[in-house]
Amino acid sequence: ELGDVGNFVEMIAGEMKTVADACTACSESGLF
């Protein structure tokens, strides 16, 4: 069963997407 592993991977992917979105927002606003 991949249930736990799948949930873990989805959680990590979601966090990475959140960080990527934050970096994009910072770049667009000229912070970086």
N, C-alpha and C positions, 0 to 999 in steps of 0.2 A: 504493500500500500504506500502510495506517494503522498498521502494527505498532509502529514506534517511537513515534509520536505517542500511540497508545493506551496503550502501556506508561507513557509519561511522565505522561499524564493520570491513569492509575490510581494511579501513585506519589504524585502531588500530592494526589489525593482521599484516599488512605490516610493521608497525613501530616495533612491537615486533620481527618480523623475522629479521629486519635490526639490532636491538640491539643484538639478539641472534647470528647473523653472526659475528658482531663486537666482541662479547665476545669470540667466537670460534677462531677468528683470533688472538686476544690478547693471549689466552691460548696457541695456537700453536707457537706463537713467543716468549713465555716465559715471557710476561709482567705481568701475574698474576699467 
